[in-house]
Amino acid sequence: MSILFVTLLSLLSTLPAGEAPRGLRCEWQVNPRAVHDPCPDFFWRAPSQSRFRIAVASAADGFDNPVWQTTRKSKLPIVEYGGPALTDGTVYYWKVWVWDDEGEPLD
C-alpha cells in the first residue's frame, strides 16, 4: 500500500512566537512522495500551542468536507491519523490549525 500525503501549508524556517505552525512533517518527512503506514503520524512546530485541529482531505480545496479531522487540547505537536482507510495511490492533503495558551489562533 502506498499512500501519498502532500503538505498544503508552506514550510517556514524561522518564525517568532505566536506565528503559524512550521516544520510540517508526515511520517517525519517533508512532502513525502509515498507513505506506507495506513495511520501516519503528523508533526509540526508551534511555539506556544495549547490546542490544535488537523484535517486530511482528498483535494487541496477539500477542507470544508475532509476525509478526517480532529481537534484536541494538547501541547504536543503530533497526532496519528485516525480516520477511515485511505485509498492506495491517492494524493491526500493535510492542514493544521493551532491556538496559543490564551486561545488565540496562531496563523
N, C-alpha and C positions, 0 to 999 in steps of 0.2 A: 504494500500500500504506500502510495506516495501522495502526500497532501501538501499543497503549496500555500504558504501564507506570505502576504506582502504587507509591509507596514505602510499604513496610509499617512501617518504623521511624519513630518520631516525629522530627521535626527539632528539635534543641535548639540554642538560640542561643549559650550560653556554658557550657562545662564545663571543669573543671580537668584537668591532665594525668592520664592514667590512666583517663579516663572513656570512655564509649561513643562510637562514631563519630557525627559530626554533619555538617550541611551536605550532606545526601544530594541528589544530582542524577543525573538520567538525561538524556543529551544536553544537559547544562548547564542543565536546567530542574528546578524543584521540582514534583513531581507533574504532569508534562505530561499534557495531555488526549489527545495523539496523538504518536506517534514514527514518523517516516517512514524512518529509517535501519534497514535489516534487521540491522545489527550495531551497536546503540547503545553509547555509552560510559557507564559508571557511574563516579561520582566521589563521594568523601566526605572528611571531615577526621577525622584521628585524631592526637593529639599525639605519640605515640611508637610508631607501628606498625612492626613488623618482618615480620609475616606476616598474610595475610588469607584468608578464604574468602567467596565470594559465591555466591549461588544465585538462580535465577529460577524461579518457579513459576506455574502457571496458576490457582492458588487461594490465598487468604490463609493457609490451613492446609495447603498442599501442599509444605512444605519437607522432609518426610520422603522424598518422591519428586519432586524438582524436574525441570523441563524441562532445566536445565543448571546445573552448578556447577563451580567451580574453586577450588583452594587454591594459593596462591603465597607464596613467601618474597620479600617486596618491601616497601620503604619507600614506594613510590609508591601513592597512594590513588586509582588509576584503573585500569580494566580495560575492554576491549571485549568485548561479548557474543561467544561463540564456540561456541554450541550449534546445534542443528538450526533450520531455518527456522521463524520464528514465524508464527502464523496471523493473517491480517488481521482486524481488528475484535475481537480477543480482549484482555481485560484480563489483564496479567501483573503479578506482584508480585516485588520483589527484596528481598533481605536481605543484609547484610554483617556478618561477624564479624571482629574484629581482635585481634591479640596484640601485646604490647609487646616491647621488647628482651630482657626476662627470660623471655619465653614465657608471661606471664600474660595471660589474656583481658581485654580492655577492654570491659566491659559495664556 
